[in-house]
Amino acid sequence: MTTDTRRTPGAVPASAVSPGAASEAGVELRYALASEPFPLAVSPASGSYQKADLTIVLTRRASTAIECDGITVSVPVGSGAGALAAETAGMTASTDPPGWSASVAASGQVSFGPPSGSVEIGKEDGLALSVGSIPVNRTVGRSRVTVAVRWRIPGESGTSSWSTETVELPVTKFPPAFSLGELYVSPGRIAYGDSVTLTWQASGGDFRLLYNKADISVTDRDSHVSHNITRDTLFQLHGTSSSSSGELEAVRSAWVTVDIPDVTTPSLTVTRRVVTDRIAAPQHSVPWFTASSMEYRPELSMRMYHPMLGRWGRPARLPFGPAGSPPGLAVHGGILHLLFRPYDSEELVWATYDGSTWRTLPGSPGAAGPDRVALVSAGSSLICAYRAPDGRQLTCASTDGTSWGTPSQMPAPAAGAVSLCWDGTTLHAALRSKKDDFPCLSVHTRDAEQQWRNVHDHFHPSPVGSPELVLQDEQLRCFFRALAGEVYTISRPRDGLYFSTVARVGVRASDDFRAVATGAGLTALFPDSEGVLHTTSYGTDEQAPAMAWSPAAPLDEYRTTETPALVCYGNRMIAIGRGGAFVHN
């Protein structure tokens, strides 16, 4: 395979390496061979030979230099597929830096001698060897150029101190009809999640474009648009051609840099400080960093389901800065209301969205901790629940849509957050609790005197995270996760007294299961163990069996460790959560 790497090892000038560098690592040195032209075509069947230039760049692999007293480059001569040069007449040789002696023998061996008997080759001061005006023969195939370097450790002496390192570097000769032009990418630097356009000129073979996990046939094409680029990406255009000696391949490469990219790594050690707004891990928790300080500064982003398109749009960052808590969402009075704790303050922020514009309101229910905020429309009131910095669980109501009343205390969860649900006449709350030191899921109801009554406790399986309480088709449904991530549900009629036996939803979630009533059915969101957000629905698909959840499907490629809050606003579904946002510049 012949590769266009566009990279110059060591401190050798960039002009020393032409496109098409093929890399080889010896024990002591690294070798990169490039041809001009690239790809290299055989000479026509008759007439004069096509000339080619080879450049071989040598750099030290280790940090210490080696001493070198001579190098040979053997170019195969002949008419067969394994030979490169048809003859040696007219061939030239030179070095960069200059000063080395160079001679070309009739056998095709090119000898290079250092200017002062020997020189040192280090990691920062490589050497480029050029063999020019090679008459390429007329037979398609693979040739190999042999490089032999005589070396020793500086300071050693005597004839026995010298060793020879030998490597073979491939040179592929393509049919004259094969061409693979430059691979261009525009723009070369993009914002997170943007698209790029790749263009090229190629003919006389089969061509494929490879990047990340994509492998796309682009034969007879000259462009491709790649969307949603979230990390620095190497694009490679592979061209192949058949020959009697097997398949021949050449590769062009182009690189795209992403501002604030995703980083995928099996481990990460940070020696000083981490500041980030997006963290996704392959396990059930935020990844562990070894650092003197860690700041997780996620910002809120909004996804919107487009019913006409039948799909979710990509998440867009909201204009509120870093958020210190997962948000609460509710539609009240025809307006979408958002409530969250900012990163740099304990006072909850209240904002509204009218379908086109976000507006921050001056009122606040009070100071809150980092737990998820609950928000629900209850008749003429907008009601929120949050945990205060001192640990008390509070609820507060807004009756005019512009200010909040005095907070009052409500049952506090043992862990996690509260979920609120209004059934048309009564306010309900679900939370994790403990009874006789046994963890359980508790459902509470607020009576006419504004007092909370515990109406149900569920012990097995034990809940983790925060529950979700939803009214769907006259049924009060409560969803929760168990320790292994399995999602369960219990339900009762809106006016009933008893909850049903626990049932499995059939999915595993790495964070809370969030659901919203959509007509007579339900739609839910949850992240899997790799942070990929999934959606599933219940009773909304006419093709699905009755009383069954649809197969879970990934929402998009933007990973997150927190499930966003979910509401229906008009004919659209809106999800707002922390992290996983597309960055708008």
C-alpha positions, -999 to +999 in steps of 0.1 A: +000+000+000+012+035-009+001+062+015+000+100+014+008+109+050+016+146+046+040+145+076+077+152+079+095+133+107+121+151+128+135+185+119+140+177+082+125+205+061+090+199+049+102+203+013+122+171+017+090+149+019+066+148-011+031+132-009+029+094-007+051+087+023+052+050+033+065+045+069+086+018+082+102+014+117+135-002+122+151-009+156+171+022+157+155+045+130+122+054+115+120+055+077+095+074+055+095+070+018+077+093-006+074+094-044+069+122-068+046+118-087+021+101-063+007+077-070+035+064-092+025+052-126+045+029-149+060+042-181+040+040-213+043+008-233+066+025-258+086+057-260+106+074-233+105+063-197+086+083-171+109+098-145+102+096-107+119+109-076+121+091-042+127+108-009+136+087+022+136+105+056+154+089+085+148+099+122+160+084+154+134+064+174+151+068+208+159+101+225+197+095+222+215+099+188+234+073+169+266+077+149+264+069+112+292+064+087+274+054+055+240+046+040+231+026+009+197+027-010+192-002-034+167+005-062+157-027-081+166-025-118+149-045-146+117-049-166+096-070-142+069-062-117+093-063-088+118-039-104+114-001-102+140+014-125+143+003-161+179+015-161+202+037-140+212+061-167+205+097-156+197+088-120+208+114-094+213+114-056+214+141-029+209+147+008+192+173+031+211+186+049+237+188+021+273+179+022+271+141+019+288+123-010+265+104-033+271+079-062+248+057-083+261+023-094+248+005-125+233-022-102+209+005-088+228+008-054+230+044-043+258+051-018+257+081+006+288+091+027+288+116+055+309+148+051+333+142+080+336+104+082+306+100+104+276+121+116+250+117+144+213+112+136+190+122+164+153+126+171+154+163+163+179+163+134+169+137+108+183+131+074+166+131+040+180+110+011+168+118-024+172+095-055+160+114-085+152+110-122+145+072-119+133+058-152+103+038-141+099+005-160+067-005-179+054-033-157+026-027-131+034-042-097+051-039-063+087-030-059+108-027-027+137-003-021+163-015+004+179+009+028+210-002+048+224+021+076+258+015+092+257+028+128+270+027+163+266+043+197+285+076+199+317+072+219+323+036+209+354+027+189+368-002+169+356-020+138+334-044+159+314-014+173+296-009+140+263-026+131+240-024+101+203-019+101+184-029+069+148-022+060+127-026+029+103+001+018+075-006-006+070+013-039+038+006-058+036+011-096+001+017-109-014+014-144-012+047-164-050+051-163-051+051-124-051+084-107-058+095-072-056+133-067-054+154-035-080+149-009-093+183+002-115+190+032-134+223+038-134+237+064-103+222+080-113+235+115-149+233+127-171+238+157-184+208+176-210+189+156-205+208+123-202+193+088-173+192+064-171+187+026-145+165+011-135+168-026-111+149-048-103+137-084-098+100-090-102+075-118-091+041-131-099+021-100-122+014-071-124+041-043-136+041-007-137+068+019-129+058+055-132+078+087-141+068+122-164+038+117-175+048+083-165+029+051-182+044+021-179+035-016-171+067-036-162+052-070-173+075-098-178+103-072-157+134-065-172+147-033-188+137+001-204+157+029-198+143+064-221+155+092-219+158+130-181+157+134-175+157+172-138+148+174-106+154+155-110+131+125-087+116+099-103+110+065-087+085+042-095+080+005-084+045-005-079+037-042-073+002-055-063-013-088-059-049-099-027-063-114-011-097-121+008-094-088-023-087-068-044-057-057-025-024-056-036+004-031-029+041-027-042+063+001-048+100+004-054+116+038-069+148+052-073+159+088-101+179+104-097+197+138-128+202+161-129+230+186-137+215+220-138+179+206-150+147+222-121+126+236-122+088+236-096+072+257-094+040+279-078+060+307-070+097+314-048+111+341-049+148+347-021+163+368-036+197+376-072+207+368-102+196+347-129+221+335-156+206+313-193+209+303-196+174+287-186+141+304-198+107+292-185+074+305-189+037+295-200+028+330-229+040+352-211+071+366-190+101+357-155+089+349-128+091+376-101+118+371-068+119+389-064+156+393-058+182+420-092+197+412-122+187+391-148+211+378-178+197+359-195+227+344-222+213+322-245+237+303-282+232+295-291+220+260-324+215+243-336+188+219-368+191+200-388+164+183-401+175+149-434+156+142-433+165+105-398+150+101-405+122+125-371+127+143-353+146+170-332+176+162-297+178+175-292+194+209-287+232+210-270+249+239-292+273+259-281+308+268-279+304+306-243+294+313-232+264+334-260+246+354-255+234+389-285+210+389-306+190+365-335+212+354-373+210+360-397+215+330-434+222+328-459+237+304-481+262+322-505+288+307-493+278+272-457+287+280-427+263+287-412+270+321-377+260+331-362+260+366-326+251+376-298+260+399-269+278+382-234+267+387-221+298+405-252+305+427-276+287+450-306+308+439-328+289+414-332+305+380-366+307+364-370+310+326-397+307+300-399+298+263-427+308+240-417+286+211-391+310+197-375+330+225-361+323+260-367+349+287-353+349+322-378+359+349-367+379+380-385+357+406-369+327+423-384+301+446-353+302+468-319+286+473-314+250+463-288+222+464-275+203+434-303+178+432-328+176+403-356+202+405-392+191+400-417+213+382-454+207+375-485+226+363-513+221+388-545+238+377-539+276+381-506+271+399-471+263+389-455+241+416-419+232+421-400+209+446-364+212+454-339+203+482-326+234+501-288+237+508-296+227+545-311+194+533-348+203+537-371+192+509-393+222+500-422+229+477-433+263+464-460+276+441-465+305+417-501+315+411-495+344+388-467+332+366-444+361+377-436+354+414-433+326+439-450+322+472-435+311+505-418+277+504-432+249+526-416+217+538-426+183+523-413+147+528-376+145+519-361+116+499-334+094+515-315+100+482-322+113+447-349+138+439-387+141+440-410+137+411-443+156+410-475+147+392-509+166+390-538+143+382-563+171+376-574+174+412-546+162+434-508+166+437-487+135+440-450+130+448-427+100+443-394+096+461-369+072+475-374+065+512-365+042+541-389+023+563-373+004+592-339+009+575-352-008+544-349+013+512-382+017+493-401+037+468-427+059+484-457+077+469-473+106+487-504+127+481-512+162+492-546+166+507-570+196+508-553+209+540-519+210+521-506+181+542-487+152+527-499+116+532-478+085+525-502+063+504-478+036+491-444+020+497-427-004+474-397-024+486-386-049+460-367-044+439-351-015+457-350+018+438-319+037+428-316+072+413-348+093+412-383+080+403-406+094+376-443+099+382-466+104+352-504+105+345-512+085+314-547+076+302-563+080+337-534+059+352-509+072+377-477+055+367-444+055+386-411+044+370-379+036+388-345+019+383-331-010+402-294-015+411-285-032+378-302-005+358-334-025+350-364-002+348-396-011+366-431+004+368-461+004+392-495+020+384-529+026+397-561+042+384-562+080+389-590+076+416-578+042+428-564+032+461-539+005+453-509+002+430-504-028+407-478-055+410-444-043+398-437-049+361-405-046+339-403-020+312-377-041+294-348-017+292-317-009+313-308+027+320-276+042+334-296+072+347-332+081+355-360+070+332-379+101+322-414+099+306-442+121+293-478+114+283-482+117+245-519+115+237-531+081+252-495+068+252-461+075+268-427+084+254-396+080+275-359+088+274-330+071+291-292+067+285-277+033+281-244+021+297-223+040+271-242+073+276-262+071+244-296+085+249-325+061+238-362+066+234-390+041+238-428+045+237-459+028+251-493+027+234-483+052+207-475+028+178-505+014+160-483-014+147-471-025+181-489-050+203-513-035+229-498-029+264-463-032+251-432-009+250-416-003+216-380-014+211-356+012+224-338+032+197-309+056+200-319+093+199-286+107+185-248+106+189-245+131+217-236+112+248-246+122+283-246+109+319-279+126+328-313+120+314-329+153+302-363+165+315-391+158+290-423+176+282-449+179+255-452+215+243-480+220+217-474+193+191-437+189+199-417+171+225-389+190+242-360+175+262-337+198+282-307+185+302-271+191+311-242+182+287-243+166+253-249+199+235-240+210+200-219+242+203-232+272+184-206+298+177 
